Amino acid sequence: MHREEIKAQLRLIGSSLASVARELGVKKQTVNTVVVGKGRSKRIEMAIAQKLGLTVEEVWPER
């Protein structure tokens, strides 16, 4: 899933990268780094996938 698709899907459910960051107690930039693929965090990946009702593999099949 492309990073813009992830952001759009989060918006559709009333969420955002900032809200994911707040929920996890991390900076928004940290979440963004994971979403764009410049960093990895199983915790952040799992939180985003769970919010979207998908598996991590469905959100990031290339990882």
PQR file of N, CA, C, O and H, with PARSE charges and radii, in Angstrom:
ATOM      1  N   MET A   1       0.854  -1.168   0.000 -0.4000 1.5000
ATOM      2  CA  MET A   1       0.000   0.000   0.000 -0.0000 2.0000
ATOM      3  C   MET A   1       0.903   1.235   0.000  0.5500 1.7000
ATOM      4  O   MET A   1       1.834   1.326   0.800 -0.5500 1.4000
ATOM      5  N   HIS A   2       0.633   2.164  -0.879 -0.4000 1.5000
ATOM      6  CA  HIS A   2       1.416   3.392  -0.966 -0.0000 2.0000
ATOM      7  C   HIS A   2       1.144   4.267   0.256  0.5500 1.7000
ATOM      8  O   HIS A   2       0.057   4.225   0.833 -0.5500 1.4000
ATOM      9  H   HIS A   2      -0.124   2.090  -1.529  0.4000 1.0000
ATOM     10  N   ARG A   3       2.135   5.053   0.638 -0.4000 1.5000
ATOM     11  CA  ARG A   3       1.991   5.881   1.849 -0.0000 2.0000
ATOM     12  C   ARG A   3       0.783   6.800   1.810  0.5500 1.7000
ATOM     13  O   ARG A   3       0.146   7.027   2.839 -0.5500 1.4000
ATOM     14  H   ARG A   3       3.018   5.087   0.170  0.4000 1.0000
ATOM     15  N   GLU A   4       0.458   7.336   0.634 -0.4000 1.5000
ATOM     16  CA  GLU A   4      -0.715   8.214   0.540 -0.0000 2.0000
ATOM     17  C   GLU A   4      -2.001   7.423   0.734  0.5500 1.7000
ATOM     18  O   GLU A   4      -2.978   7.947   1.267 -0.5500 1.4000
ATOM     19  H   GLU A   4       0.976   7.152  -0.202  0.4000 1.0000
ATOM     20  N   GLU A   5      -2.007   6.169   0.305 -0.4000 1.5000
ATOM     21  CA  GLU A   5      -3.176   5.304   0.533 -0.0000 2.0000
ATOM     22  C   GLU A   5      -3.359   5.034   2.023  0.5500 1.7000
ATOM     23  O   GLU A   5      -4.481   5.028   2.529 -0.5500 1.4000
ATOM     24  H   GLU A   5      -1.213   5.743  -0.129  0.4000 1.0000
ATOM     25  N   ILE A   6      -2.254   4.812   2.713 -0.4000 1.5000
ATOM     26  CA  ILE A   6      -2.322   4.571   4.157 -0.0000 2.0000
ATOM     27  C   ILE A   6      -2.909   5.794   4.850  0.5500 1.7000
ATOM     28  O   ILE A   6      -3.813   5.670   5.676 -0.5500 1.4000
ATOM     29  H   ILE A   6      -1.343   4.817   2.301  0.4000 1.0000
ATOM     30  N   LYS A   7      -2.398   6.968   4.515 -0.4000 1.5000
ATOM     31  CA  LYS A   7      -2.902   8.205   5.124 -0.0000 2.0000
ATOM     32  C   LYS A   7      -4.375   8.413   4.802  0.5500 1.7000
ATOM     33  O   LYS A   7      -5.152   8.802   5.674 -0.5500 1.4000
ATOM     34  H   LYS A   7      -1.664   7.068   3.843  0.4000 1.0000
ATOM     35  N   ALA A   8      -4.765   8.155   3.556 -0.4000 1.5000
ATOM     36  CA  ALA A   8      -6.163   8.325   3.149 -0.0000 2.0000
ATOM     37  C   ALA A   8      -7.071   7.353   3.891  0.5500 1.7000
ATOM     38  O   ALA A   8      -8.157   7.727   4.332 -0.5500 1.4000
ATOM     39  H   ALA A   8      -4.133   7.839   2.847  0.4000 1.0000
ATOM     40  N   GLN A   9      -6.630   6.114   4.027 -0.4000 1.5000
ATOM     41  CA  GLN A   9      -7.439   5.119   4.740 -0.0000 2.0000
ATOM     42  C   GLN A   9      -7.584   5.491   6.216  0.5500 1.7000
ATOM     43  O   GLN A   9      -8.649   5.302   6.804 -0.5500 1.4000
ATOM     44  H   GLN A   9      -5.748   5.810   3.668  0.4000 1.0000
ATOM     45  N   LEU A  10      -6.530   6.012   6.804 -0.4000 1.5000
ATOM     46  CA  LEU A  10      -6.616   6.467   8.194 -0.0000 2.0000
ATOM     47  C   LEU A  10      -7.617   7.618   8.311  0.5500 1.7000
ATOM     48  O   LEU A  10      -8.423   7.649   9.241 -0.5500 1.4000
ATOM     49  H   LEU A  10      -5.665   6.166   6.326  0.4000 1.0000
ATOM     50  N   ARG A  11      -7.566   8.565   7.369 -0.4000 1.5000
ATOM     51  CA  ARG A  11      -8.514   9.692   7.397 -0.0000 2.0000
ATOM     52  C   ARG A  11      -9.949   9.205   7.284  0.5500 1.7000
ATOM     53  O   ARG A  11     -10.840   9.739   7.945 -0.5500 1.4000
ATOM     54  H   ARG A  11      -6.911   8.540   6.614  0.4000 1.0000
ATOM     55  N   LEU A  12     -10.180   8.191   6.446 -0.4000 1.5000
ATOM     56  CA  LEU A  12     -11.535   7.657   6.269 -0.0000 2.0000
ATOM     57  C   LEU A  12     -12.117   7.107   7.562  0.5500 1.7000
ATOM     58  O   LEU A  12     -13.332   7.118   7.754 -0.5500 1.4000
ATOM     59  H   LEU A  12      -9.457   7.758   5.909  0.4000 1.0000
ATOM     60  N   ILE A  13     -11.261   6.628   8.442 -0.4000 1.5000
ATOM     61  CA  ILE A  13     -11.760   6.083   9.711 -0.0000 2.0000
ATOM     62  C   ILE A  13     -11.604   7.094  10.850  0.5500 1.7000
ATOM     63  O   ILE A  13     -11.751   6.749  12.022 -0.5500 1.4000
ATOM     64  H   ILE A  13     -10.273   6.619   8.286  0.4000 1.0000
ATOM     65  N   GLY A  14     -11.304   8.344  10.491 -0.4000 1.5000
ATOM     66  CA  GLY A  14     -11.204   9.395  11.496 -0.0000 2.0000
ATOM     67  C   GLY A  14      -9.914   9.385  12.284  0.5500 1.7000
ATOM     68  O   GLY A  14      -9.872   9.846  13.425 -0.5500 1.4000
ATOM     69  H   GLY A  14     -11.184   8.624   9.538  0.4000 1.0000
ATOM     70  N   SER A  15      -8.861   8.863  11.680 -0.4000 1.5000
ATOM     71  CA  SER A  15      -7.573   8.785  12.352 -0.0000 2.0000
ATOM     72  C   SER A  15      -6.533   9.528  11.528  0.5500 1.7000
ATOM     73  O   SER A  15      -6.848  10.086  10.477 -0.5500 1.4000
ATOM     74  H   SER A  15      -8.895   8.490  10.753  0.4000 1.0000
ATOM     75  N   SER A  16      -5.312   9.536  11.999 -0.4000 1.5000
ATOM     76  CA  SER A  16      -4.218  10.202  11.295 -0.0000 2.0000
ATOM     77  C   SER A  16      -2.893   9.671  11.831  0.5500 1.7000
ATOM     78  O   SER A  16      -2.855   8.938  12.819 -0.5500 1.4000
ATOM     79  H   SER A  16      -5.056   9.083  12.853  0.4000 1.0000
ATOM     80  N   LEU A  17      -1.814  10.054  11.164 -0.4000 1.5000
ATOM     81  CA  LEU A  17      -0.494   9.661  11.659 -0.0000 2.0000
ATOM     82  C   LEU A  17      -0.255  10.273  13.032  0.5500 1.7000
ATOM     83  O   LEU A  17       0.343   9.644  13.905 -0.5500 1.4000
ATOM     84  H   LEU A  17      -1.845  10.650  10.362  0.4000 1.0000
ATOM     85  N   ALA A  18      -0.726  11.504  13.219 -0.4000 1.5000
ATOM     86  CA  ALA A  18      -0.554  12.181  14.507 -0.0000 2.0000
ATOM     87  C   ALA A  18      -1.298  11.454  15.618  0.5500 1.7000
ATOM     88  O   ALA A  18      -0.783  11.323  16.729 -0.5500 1.4000
ATOM     89  H   ALA A  18      -1.212  12.015  12.511  0.4000 1.0000
ATOM     90  N   SER A  19      -2.499  10.983  15.327 -0.4000 1.5000
ATOM     91  CA  SER A  19      -3.254  10.284  16.375 -0.0000 2.0000
ATOM     92  C   SER A  19      -2.623   8.931  16.692  0.5500 1.7000
ATOM     93  O   SER A  19      -2.617   8.506  17.847 -0.5500 1.4000
ATOM     94  H   SER A  19      -2.917  11.089  14.425  0.4000 1.0000
ATOM     95  N   VAL A  20      -2.094   8.258  15.680 -0.4000 1.5000
ATOM     96  CA  VAL A  20      -1.382   6.999  15.929 -0.0000 2.0000
ATOM     97  C   VAL A  20      -0.174   7.286  16.822  0.5500 1.7000
ATOM     98  O   VAL A  20       0.091   6.549  17.771 -0.5500 1.4000
ATOM     99  H   VAL A  20      -2.099   8.604  14.742  0.4000 1.0000
ATOM    100  N   ALA A  21       0.550   8.353  16.514 -0.4000 1.5000
ATOM    101  CA  ALA A  21       1.722   8.724  17.309 -0.0000 2.0000
ATOM    102  C   ALA A  21       1.333   9.002  18.762  0.5500 1.7000
ATOM    103  O   ALA A  21       1.990   8.526  19.687 -0.5500 1.4000
ATOM    104  H   ALA A  21       0.334   8.952  15.743  0.4000 1.0000
ATOM    105  N   ARG A  22       0.266   9.774  18.956 -0.4000 1.5000
ATOM    106  CA  ARG A  22      -0.188  10.077  20.322 -0.0000 2.0000
ATOM    107  C   ARG A  22      -0.547   8.807  21.082  0.5500 1.7000
ATOM    108  O   ARG A  22      -0.168   8.634  22.241 -0.5500 1.4000
ATOM    109  H   ARG A  22      -0.268  10.162  18.205  0.4000 1.0000
ATOM    110  N   GLU A  23      -1.283   7.920  20.416 -0.4000 1.5000
ATOM    111  CA  GLU A  23      -1.703   6.669  21.060 -0.0000 2.0000
ATOM    112  C   GLU A  23      -0.514   5.806  21.477  0.5500 1.7000
ATOM    113  O   GLU A  23      -0.563   5.119  22.497 -0.5500 1.4000
ATOM    114  H   GLU A  23      -1.591   8.060  19.475  0.4000 1.0000
ATOM    115  N   LEU A  24       0.546   5.847  20.683 -0.4000 1.5000
ATOM    116  CA  LEU A  24       1.719   5.015  20.962 -0.0000 2.0000
ATOM    117  C   LEU A  24       2.787   5.731  21.785  0.5500 1.7000
ATOM    118  O   LEU A  24       3.762   5.118  22.220 -0.5500 1.4000
ATOM    119  H   LEU A  24       0.586   6.405  19.854  0.4000 1.0000
ATOM    120  N   GLY A  25       2.595   7.037  21.996 -0.4000 1.5000
ATOM    121  CA  GLY A  25       3.571   7.798  22.766 -0.0000 2.0000
ATOM    122  C   GLY A  25       4.872   8.043  22.033  0.5500 1.7000
ATOM    123  O   GLY A  25       5.945   8.067  22.637 -0.5500 1.4000
ATOM    124  H   GLY A  25       1.803   7.536  21.643  0.4000 1.0000
ATOM    125  N   VAL A  26       4.767   8.226  20.709 -0.4000 1.5000
ATOM    126  CA  VAL A  26       5.950   8.516  19.891 -0.0000 2.0000
ATOM    127  C   VAL A  26       5.692   9.790  19.092  0.5500 1.7000
ATOM    128  O   VAL A  26       4.571  10.297  19.058 -0.5500 1.4000
ATOM    129  H   VAL A  26       3.895   8.206  20.219  0.4000 1.0000
ATOM    130  N   LYS A  27       6.732  10.295  18.456 -0.4000 1.5000
ATOM    131  CA  LYS A  27       6.586  11.496  17.636 -0.0000 2.0000
ATOM    132  C   LYS A  27       5.916  11.152  16.310  0.5500 1.7000
ATOM    133  O   LYS A  27       6.053  10.043  15.795 -0.5500 1.4000
ATOM    134  H   LYS A  27       7.643   9.883  18.483  0.4000 1.0000
ATOM    135  N   LYS A  28       5.185  12.130  15.769 -0.4000 1.5000
ATOM    136  CA  LYS A  28       4.536  11.936  14.467 -0.0000 2.0000
ATOM    137  C   LYS A  28       5.586  11.602  13.410  0.5500 1.7000
ATOM    138  O   LYS A  28       5.341  10.775  12.531 -0.5500 1.4000
ATOM    139  H   LYS A  28       5.073  13.031  16.187  0.4000 1.0000
ATOM    140  N   GLN A  29       6.741  12.234  13.490 -0.4000 1.5000
ATOM    141  CA  GLN A  29       7.804  11.982  12.513 -0.0000 2.0000
ATOM    142  C   GLN A  29       8.249  10.523  12.540  0.5500 1.7000
ATOM    143  O   GLN A  29       8.608   9.963  11.504 -0.5500 1.4000
ATOM    144  H   GLN A  29       6.941  12.906  14.203  0.4000 1.0000
ATOM    145  N   THR A  30       8.228   9.914  13.708 -0.4000 1.5000
ATOM    146  CA  THR A  30       8.602   8.503  13.826 -0.0000 2.0000
ATOM    147  C   THR A  30       7.605   7.633  13.072  0.5500 1.7000
ATOM    148  O   THR A  30       7.994   6.712  12.354 -0.5500 1.4000
ATOM    149  H   THR A  30       7.938  10.370  14.549  0.4000 1.0000
ATOM    150  N   VAL A  31       6.323   7.929  13.238 -0.4000 1.5000
ATOM    151  CA  VAL A  31       5.282   7.182  12.520 -0.0000 2.0000
ATOM    152  C   VAL A  31       5.429   7.420  11.024  0.5500 1.7000
ATOM    153  O   VAL A  31       5.328   6.480  10.235 -0.5500 1.4000
ATOM    154  H   VAL A  31       6.007   8.677  13.822  0.4000 1.0000
ATOM    155  N   ASN A  32       5.665   8.657  10.626 -0.4000 1.5000
ATOM    156  CA  ASN A  32       5.824   8.984   9.209 -0.0000 2.0000
ATOM    157  C   ASN A  32       7.017   8.240   8.603  0.5500 1.7000
ATOM    158  O   ASN A  32       6.935   7.756   7.475 -0.5500 1.4000
ATOM    159  H   ASN A  32       5.747   9.421  11.266  0.4000 1.0000
ATOM    160  N   THR A  33       8.112   8.147   9.339 -0.4000 1.5000
ATOM    161  CA  THR A  33       9.301   7.436   8.862 -0.0000 2.0000
ATOM    162  C   THR A  33       8.977   5.979   8.551  0.5500 1.7000
ATOM    163  O   THR A  33       9.469   5.425   7.568 -0.5500 1.4000
ATOM    164  H   THR A  33       8.179   8.540  10.256  0.4000 1.0000
ATOM    165  N   VAL A  34       8.153   5.363   9.386 -0.4000 1.5000
ATOM    166  CA  VAL A  34       7.749   3.975   9.159 -0.0000 2.0000
ATOM    167  C   VAL A  34       6.833   3.888   7.940  0.5500 1.7000
ATOM    168  O   VAL A  34       6.991   3.000   7.102 -0.5500 1.4000
ATOM    169  H   VAL A  34       7.753   5.813  10.185  0.4000 1.0000
ATOM    170  N   VAL A  35       5.879   4.808   7.842 -0.4000 1.5000
ATOM    171  CA  VAL A  35       4.912   4.773   6.736 -0.0000 2.0000
ATOM    172  C   VAL A  35       5.603   4.953   5.385  0.5500 1.7000
ATOM    173  O   VAL A  35       5.247   4.279   4.418 -0.5500 1.4000
ATOM    174  H   VAL A  35       5.751   5.530   8.522  0.4000 1.0000
ATOM    175  N   VAL A  36       6.580   5.846   5.305 -0.4000 1.5000
ATOM    176  CA  VAL A  36       7.252   6.074   4.023 -0.0000 2.0000
ATOM    177  C   VAL A  36       8.315   5.026   3.714  0.5500 1.7000
ATOM    178  O   VAL A  36       8.864   5.003   2.613 -0.5500 1.4000
ATOM    179  H   VAL A  36       6.869   6.393   6.091  0.4000 1.0000
ATOM    180  N   GLY A  37       8.606   4.157   4.682 -0.4000 1.5000
ATOM    181  CA  GLY A  37       9.532   3.061   4.418 -0.0000 2.0000
ATOM    182  C   GLY A  37      10.981   3.342   4.729  0.5500 1.7000
ATOM    183  O   GLY A  37      11.852   2.544   4.382 -0.5500 1.4000
ATOM    184  H   GLY A  37       8.159   4.176   5.577  0.4000 1.0000
ATOM    185  N   LYS A  38      11.264   4.473   5.382 -0.4000 1.5000
ATOM    186  CA  LYS A  38      12.651   4.794   5.720 -0.0000 2.0000
ATOM    187  C   LYS A  38      13.075   4.194   7.049  0.5500 1.7000
ATOM    188  O   LYS A  38      14.252   4.219   7.407 -0.5500 1.4000
ATOM    189  H   LYS A  38      10.557   5.121   5.664  0.4000 1.0000
ATOM    190  N   GLY A  39      12.111   3.659   7.772 -0.4000 1.5000
ATOM    191  CA  GLY A  39      12.399   3.024   9.048 -0.0000 2.0000
ATOM    192  C   GLY A  39      11.405   1.903   9.287  0.5500 1.7000
ATOM    193  O   GLY A  39      10.405   1.781   8.579 -0.5500 1.4000
ATOM    194  H   GLY A  39      11.155   3.639   7.481  0.4000 1.0000
ATOM    195  N   ARG A  40      11.690   1.084  10.294 -0.4000 1.5000
ATOM    196  CA  ARG A  40      10.796  -0.029  10.613 -0.0000 2.0000
ATOM    197  C   ARG A  40      10.523  -0.033  12.100  0.5500 1.7000
ATOM    198  O   ARG A  40      11.404   0.249  12.912 -0.5500 1.4000
ATOM    199  H   ARG A  40      12.502   1.183  10.869  0.4000 1.0000
ATOM    200  N   SER A  41       9.306  -0.352  12.440 -0.4000 1.5000
ATOM    201  CA  SER A  41       8.916  -0.544  13.832 -0.0000 2.0000
ATOM    202  C   SER A  41       7.725  -1.485  13.824  0.5500 1.7000
ATOM    203  O   SER A  41       6.637  -1.127  13.372 -0.5500 1.4000
ATOM    204  H   SER A  41       8.590  -0.581  11.780  0.4000 1.0000
ATOM    205  N   LYS A  42       7.941  -2.685  14.326 -0.4000 1.5000
ATOM    206  CA  LYS A  42       6.843  -3.658  14.350 -0.0000 2.0000
ATOM    207  C   LYS A  42       5.654  -3.109  15.123  0.5500 1.7000
ATOM    208  O   LYS A  42       4.505  -3.331  14.742 -0.5500 1.4000
ATOM    209  H   LYS A  42       8.825  -2.976  14.693  0.4000 1.0000
ATOM    210  N   ARG A  43       5.928  -2.395  16.206 -0.4000 1.5000
ATOM    211  CA  ARG A  43       4.851  -1.837  17.029 -0.0000 2.0000
ATOM    212  C   ARG A  43       3.999  -0.840  16.238  0.5500 1.7000
ATOM    213  O   ARG A  43       2.770  -0.900  16.286 -0.5500 1.4000
ATOM    214  H   ARG A  43       6.862  -2.214  16.515  0.4000 1.0000
ATOM    215  N   ILE A  44       4.639   0.067  15.520 -0.4000 1.5000
ATOM    216  CA  ILE A  44       3.915   1.064  14.727 -0.0000 2.0000
ATOM    217  C   ILE A  44       3.228   0.398  13.544  0.5500 1.7000
ATOM    218  O   ILE A  44       2.071   0.698  13.252 -0.5500 1.4000
ATOM    219  H   ILE A  44       5.637   0.117  15.481  0.4000 1.0000
ATOM    220  N   GLU A  45       3.926  -0.498  12.864 -0.4000 1.5000
ATOM    221  CA  GLU A  45       3.326  -1.206  11.727 -0.0000 2.0000
ATOM    222  C   GLU A  45       2.079  -1.969  12.159  0.5500 1.7000
ATOM    223  O   GLU A  45       1.054  -1.932  11.479 -0.5500 1.4000
ATOM    224  H   GLU A  45       4.866  -0.742  13.102  0.4000 1.0000
ATOM    225  N   MET A  46       2.169  -2.661  13.293 -0.4000 1.5000
ATOM    226  CA  MET A  46       1.018  -3.435  13.769 -0.0000 2.0000
ATOM    227  C   MET A  46      -0.137  -2.518  14.175  0.5500 1.7000
ATOM    228  O   MET A  46      -1.298  -2.842  13.922 -0.5500 1.4000
ATOM    229  H   MET A  46       3.001  -2.692  13.846  0.4000 1.0000
ATOM    230  N   ALA A  47       0.163  -1.391  14.796 -0.4000 1.5000
ATOM    231  CA  ALA A  47      -0.887  -0.461  15.215 -0.0000 2.0000
ATOM    232  C   ALA A  47      -1.633   0.101  14.008  0.5500 1.7000
ATOM    233  O   ALA A  47      -2.860   0.189  14.025 -0.5500 1.4000
ATOM    234  H   ALA A  47       1.106  -1.128  15.001  0.4000 1.0000
ATOM    235  N   ILE A  48      -0.908   0.477  12.970 -0.4000 1.5000
ATOM    236  CA  ILE A  48      -1.541   1.021  11.766 -0.0000 2.0000
ATOM    237  C   ILE A  48      -2.359  -0.057  11.072  0.5500 1.7000
ATOM    238  O   ILE A  48      -3.508   0.177  10.698 -0.5500 1.4000
ATOM    239  H   ILE A  48       0.089   0.405  12.956  0.4000 1.0000
ATOM    240  N   ALA A  49      -1.778  -1.227  10.900 -0.4000 1.5000
ATOM    241  CA  ALA A  49      -2.496  -2.323  10.243 -0.0000 2.0000
ATOM    242  C   ALA A  49      -3.774  -2.664  10.999  0.5500 1.7000
ATOM    243  O   ALA A  49      -4.824  -2.863  10.389 -0.5500 1.4000
ATOM    244  H   ALA A  49      -0.844  -1.417  11.204  0.4000 1.0000
ATOM    245  N   GLN A  50      -3.689  -2.730  12.318 -0.4000 1.5000
ATOM    246  CA  GLN A  50      -4.860  -3.055  13.130 -0.0000 2.0000
ATOM    247  C   GLN A  50      -5.947  -1.996  12.955  0.5500 1.7000
ATOM    248  O   GLN A  50      -7.123  -2.333  12.822 -0.5500 1.4000
ATOM    249  H   GLN A  50      -2.836  -2.568  12.814  0.4000 1.0000
ATOM    250  N   LYS A  51      -5.563  -0.720  12.954 -0.4000 1.5000
ATOM    251  CA  LYS A  51      -6.541   0.357  12.746 -0.0000 2.0000
ATOM    252  C   LYS A  51      -7.248   0.205  11.402  0.5500 1.7000
ATOM    253  O   LYS A  51      -8.440   0.488  11.283 -0.5500 1.4000
ATOM    254  H   LYS A  51      -4.608  -0.446  13.061  0.4000 1.0000
ATOM    255  N   LEU A  52      -6.502  -0.245  10.388 -0.4000 1.5000
ATOM    256  CA  LEU A  52      -7.060  -0.377   9.040 -0.0000 2.0000
ATOM    257  C   LEU A  52      -7.783  -1.707   8.838  0.5500 1.7000
ATOM    258  O   LEU A  52      -8.391  -1.935   7.792 -0.5500 1.4000
ATOM    259  H   LEU A  52      -5.533  -0.475  10.484  0.4000 1.0000
ATOM    260  N   GLY A  53      -7.715  -2.578   9.836 -0.4000 1.5000
ATOM    261  CA  GLY A  53      -8.363  -3.884   9.721 -0.0000 2.0000
ATOM    262  C   GLY A  53      -7.654  -4.809   8.753  0.5500 1.7000
ATOM    263  O   GLY A  53      -8.271  -5.666   8.121 -0.5500 1.4000
ATOM    264  H   GLY A  53      -7.221  -2.392  10.686  0.4000 1.0000
ATOM    265  N   LEU A  54      -6.342  -4.622   8.648 -0.4000 1.5000
ATOM    266  CA  LEU A  54      -5.523  -5.410   7.725 -0.0000 2.0000
ATOM    267  C   LEU A  54      -4.354  -6.031   8.481  0.5500 1.7000
ATOM    268  O   LEU A  54      -4.109  -5.712   9.644 -0.5500 1.4000
ATOM    269  H   LEU A  54      -5.841  -3.926   9.162  0.4000 1.0000
ATOM    270  N   THR A  55      -3.642  -6.919   7.804 -0.4000 1.5000
ATOM    271  CA  THR A  55      -2.407  -7.443   8.372 -0.0000 2.0000
ATOM    272  C   THR A  55      -1.265  -6.522   7.957  0.5500 1.7000
ATOM    273  O   THR A  55      -1.402  -5.734   7.022 -0.5500 1.4000
ATOM    274  H   THR A  55      -3.842  -7.178   6.859  0.4000 1.0000
ATOM    275  N   VAL A  56      -0.149  -6.627   8.654 -0.4000 1.5000
ATOM    276  CA  VAL A  56       1.035  -5.845   8.290 -0.0000 2.0000
ATOM    277  C   VAL A  56       1.446  -6.181   6.861  0.5500 1.7000
ATOM    278  O   VAL A  56       1.848  -5.299   6.102 -0.5500 1.4000
ATOM    279  H   VAL A  56      -0.038  -7.267   9.414  0.4000 1.0000
ATOM    280  N   GLU A  57       1.344  -7.455   6.497 -0.4000 1.5000
ATOM    281  CA  GLU A  57       1.722  -7.892   5.149 -0.0000 2.0000
ATOM    282  C   GLU A  57       0.808  -7.288   4.079  0.5500 1.7000
ATOM    283  O   GLU A  57       1.256  -7.029   2.962 -0.5500 1.4000
ATOM    284  H   GLU A  57       1.017  -8.171   7.113  0.4000 1.0000
ATOM    285  N   GLU A  58      -0.447  -7.065   4.405 -0.4000 1.5000
ATOM    286  CA  GLU A  58      -1.364  -6.445   3.441 -0.0000 2.0000
ATOM    287  C   GLU A  58      -1.065  -4.961   3.264  0.5500 1.7000
ATOM    288  O   GLU A  58      -1.224  -4.419   2.170 -0.5500 1.4000
ATOM    289  H   GLU A  58      -0.810  -7.276   5.312  0.4000 1.0000
ATOM    290  N   VAL A  59      -0.636  -4.312   4.326 -0.4000 1.5000
ATOM    291  CA  VAL A  59      -0.319  -2.885   4.241 -0.0000 2.0000
ATOM    292  C   VAL A  59       1.034  -2.677   3.573  0.5500 1.7000
ATOM    293  O   VAL A  59       1.191  -1.787   2.736 -0.5500 1.4000
ATOM    294  H   VAL A  59      -0.507  -4.753   5.214  0.4000 1.0000
ATOM    295  N   TRP A  60       2.014  -3.507   3.947 -0.4000 1.5000
ATOM    296  CA  TRP A  60       3.371  -3.387   3.413 -0.0000 2.0000
ATOM    297  C   TRP A  60       3.815  -4.720   2.828  0.5500 1.7000
ATOM    298  O   TRP A  60       4.651  -5.390   3.434 -0.5500 1.4000
ATOM    299  H   TRP A  60       1.887  -4.230   4.627  0.4000 1.0000
ATOM    300  N   PRO A  61       3.296  -5.133   1.683 -0.5600 1.5000
ATOM    301  CA  PRO A  61       3.660  -6.441   1.117  0.2800 2.0000
ATOM    302  C   PRO A  61       5.137  -6.543   0.729  0.5500 1.7000
ATOM    303  O   PRO A  61       5.685  -7.642   0.650 -0.5500 1.4000
ATOM    304  N   GLU A  62       5.770  -5.419   0.492 -0.4000 1.5000
ATOM    305  CA  GLU A  62       7.168  -5.425   0.058 -0.0000 2.0000
ATOM    306  C   GLU A  62       8.143  -5.628   1.211  0.5500 1.7000
ATOM    307  O   GLU A  62       9.337  -5.819   0.979 -0.5500 1.4000
ATOM    308  H   GLU A  62       5.325  -4.525   0.556  0.4000 1.0000
ATOM    309  N   ARG A  63       7.657  -5.590   2.442 -0.4000 1.5000
ATOM    310  CA  ARG A  63       8.563  -5.720   3.601 -0.0000 2.0000
ATOM    311  C   ARG A  63       8.743  -7.150   4.011  0.5500 1.7000
ATOM    312  O   ARG A  63       9.470  -7.433   4.964 -0.5500 1.4000
ATOM    313  H   ARG A  63       6.687  -5.435   2.630  0.4000 1.0000
TER
END
